Amino acid sequence: MSTKDDRFQHGTSRREFIALGVGAGLAAAGGTIAAPSTGIGESTVLETTVEIKTVDGSCDAALFHPRVGAHPGVLIWTDIFGLRPTFREFGRRLAAQGYTVLIPNPFYRTAKSPVIEDVSSFDWQNPTDRAKLQAFTGPLNAPGAAAADAKAYVAYLDSQPQVDRAKKIGTQGYCMGGPLVVKTAAAVPDRIGAGASFHGGGLVTDKPDSPHLLAPLIKASMSFAVAASDDAQQPDAKGKLREAFAAAHVAAVIEVYPGTQHGWCVPDMPLQNGKAIYDRADAELAWSKLLSFYGDALA
């Protein structure tokens, strides 16, 4: 797990460090963490279903923004279950903090969202259920597909009057969205100012196209919130991430959340072996850190 000194060495500002310390104290006390208020509120957030032209077709997406003003843009990459009510709530919540948020359907090449009607009934042990997901992810994993999509999504954000183009864009991703965050930061380095991965899968592989090898192309500050279960399965990944970004002189915070399971930040994750994956206290802690991270990097 990252230490306080480690966070400073990897580019975390004093403002973020204070926020991390306060959040950790609340979590240890057993309480939940309220998102810092900007005075906007979810009641003044507008939500629109939009279509984005890409090199491979038309992507259905959700756009969220405050009713008035121009704000930093944020691109959210979903987990493997795609665009659905849980992620729409992420969009509303983040927009209420003063951001214009785009959440694409990452599987638009195969189907319109939602691609999984009832996430809670998904059975990881069922080969038929797993095969459905593989059918969705295949086209997205084709060489160059994710980078092309990222460029289209960022260009769409920059075309919206609700986006302040004088400020950098943030991007965050969950599960399979973690590597997509890295690919986005590498594909559009002059616009992405902050990238945050939450329990990202496949960030470090032994293949020549491993996401961590894209570090030299990235200019954004990066944050990696790692599930303890993922760290147990691949304990050397955090070190390789740290080394890659340090060698590229890219600020990166890499932190393992003790006791968490892969997927802990997403409320509607299905049970695994009869146990809940979502961990509200740690999810709120991660959200609080995200807001502080964006507050510094996208200011």
N, C-alpha and C positions, 0 to 999 in steps of 0.2 A: 504494500500500500504506500502511496505517496506520503512523504513527510512534509512538514511546513517548509523546511529548507528546500526540498525538492521542488515544491510549487514555485517558489521564488526563482529558482535556477532556470525554470522552464517558462519564464515570461509572465507569470501571474502578477497583476498589479496589486498594490496595497489595498485598493478598494475591494477587489475580488477576495483577497485573503481575509479581510475583516468579515465580509459576507459569509465566507466559508466557515469561519470560526463561530459566528453567531448561529448559523444553521446547524452545525454539528452539535452545539450545546443544546439547542431545542430538541434535536432528535434524541440525544442521550437522555433528556428529561422525559421522553415519551410523548411529546406534543407534536402537533403538525405545524407546518411552516406556511404562513400566509404569504402570498406573492406581494412584493412591494407595490403599493398603489401609485398610479400615475394620475388618478383623477378622471380617467376615461370611462372605465367600466364596461362590462360585457353588454349592457343594455343599449349602448350607443355603437356597437359593432355591426357593420353590415356584412352579410354573407351572400355570395353570388356563385352560381355554378357557371363555369366558363369552359370554353374549348380552346385549346392551344395547338397551333399547327406545328408539326415536327417533320423531320425528314421521312418518317415512317407512317405518317397519317395524322389523325386528330386525337388529341389527348383530352379527356374530360378531367376537370380539376375543380377545386373549391378555392375561392378567393375571399379573404377576410380583411377588413380594414376599419379603422375608426371613421365615423361619418364625415368628419372634416379634417383637412390638412393632408400634408405629405409626410410620409414616415419611412424609416429604413425598411427595406424589404427582407423577408425571410422565406426561404424555400424549405419545406418539410418533406423529407422522404419517409414514407411509412415503413412499418415492418412487413413481414411476408404475407400478412392477411389483407394488406392494401387499404385504400381509402374507405373509411366507414365512420359511423357516428363518434366513436372514441377519438379518432384523429380530427374530426371536425370540431370537437370540443377543445382539443389542443389549439386549433387555429383560432377559435373565438377567444380563448383565454390569453393567448399571446398577443392577439390584436388589441385586446383591452389594455395591454401594457404599452401601446403606442407603436405597433409594427403593422406593416401590410404583409399578410401571410398567404403564400400559395402552397396548396397541397395537391399535387397531381395524383392521378390514378396511375401508378407505375406499370400496370399491366394492360394499358389501353390497347396494345397490339393484339391482345387476345380477347378481352371482354371489357364492357363498361363496369364501373363500380356500382355497388360493392360486389366483389368477385366471390366472397364468402358471405352468405346470408347470415349465418349464426356462428360466430367465432367460438362461443362458449361450448358448442357441441362438437367442435373439431377434436378428433382423436389422433394424437400423435402416433399411436401404436397401429392405426389402421392403414394398411398399404394404399388403399383406394383414396383416402384423404390426403396422404402424402403425395400421391401421384397428381392430384389436382393442383397442388402448389407447384410442382415441378413443371407442369404445363404452362403456368403463368410466368414463372421466373425464367424459363428458357430463352425467350426472345430478348428479354432485358439484359441477359448475361452475354448476348452475342457481342463480339469484339466491336468496340466503338459505340454501341447503342446507348449506354448510360451517359457517356460524355456528350453525345449529340443531343440527348434529351436535356441534359443540364444546361447546355447553351441555349436551347429553345425556351426553357423555363425562366432562365435569368433574363433573356431578351424580353420575354413577355412581362415580367415584373418591371423592367426598365421602361416599358411602353405605357405603364399605368400612371395616371396623374396622381394617384395616392401614394406613389413611391418617390422618396426624396433621393434623386440620383447623385446628389452631392455626398451622400453617405454610402458606405459599403453595405453589401448584402450579407446576411447570415444564412447558414444552412445547418439543419439538424436532422439526424436520422436514427432510426431504431432497428435493431436486429440487422436485417439485410440492408437497411438504410445507412448503417455505419460506413461500410465501404463506399456507398454512393455519395456520401458527404465528402469523402477523400477524393473521389473521382471528380466531383463538382468543383472543389477547390482547385484541383489541378487543371481542369478544363477551362475555367474562367477565372484565372488568378488575379486579374486586375479589378474584378468586381467583388469577389468573395473576400470579406474581411474577417469572418469567424466561422468555424466549422465545429459542430459538436456531435459526437457519436455516443449513443446510449446502448449498452450491451450489444455493440456491433459484432457481427459474425464474419469471419473470414478476412479480418483486417491484415493479418500476417499469414502468408502461405509460403510454400517452397517453390512456387511457380514464378516464372519471369514477369507475370502480370500482377503480382501481389500488390494490393493497394498501398502498403507502406512504402513501396519503392517509388511512389509518385511524390514523395516529400520534396525533392529538389524543384518541382514545378510549382509548389504552393507558396503563396505569400500571406495567407490568412493565419491568424492565431487559431490553434486547434485545441480541442478538449475531448478526452476519451474517458467516459465513465464505464468501467468494466465490471461485469457481473462476477461475483466470487466463483460461481459454478464454471464460468468460461475460463477464468484464471486457473482454476484447478485442472482443467483439461489441457490448457496450453499455457503453462506458467512462464514460458520464455517469451511469450508474445509481447508483453508490456515492455520488456527490456529492448526487444528489437524495434518496437515503435519508438521508444525514447531515443535510441541510438540513431535511427533514421532521421528523425526530425531535428535532433541536435546537430547531426552532421550537415544538414541542409540549412542550419541556422533559422529554423522555424520554431516560434514559440509554441510549446505543446504541454498541456497538463494531462497527466495520465494517472487515473485513480481507480483503485479497486474498492468496491463497496462490500464490506464484509457481510457474509451471510445471505447475500442476494442470489437469486436465480436468473438465468437468461430470460429477459422479458419483464423484469421487475417494474419497469416504469409505465407499463401500459395496462390500464385498469381492466380491460375485457379479456385478458389472456386466459385461455382455457386452463383447467386444472391439469397438473402433471403428477401422475401417481397419486391422485386424490388430494393433492396439496395445492394451495394457491401459489401462483407465481408472483402476482402483483404484490408489491410491498409499499403501502401508502406512505409510511414515514420516510423511507429512503427515496421514493419517487418525488415527494415534495422537497426533500433536501436537494435532489438533483435539479429540480425545476428552479429552486431558489438560486442555485449556483449558475444555471443557464442564464437567468435574467441579469445577474451581476456580470457574467461573461459578455453578454451582448451589450450591456450598458457601457462597458469599457471599450470593446472592440468596434462597435458600430456608432459610437458617439460622434 
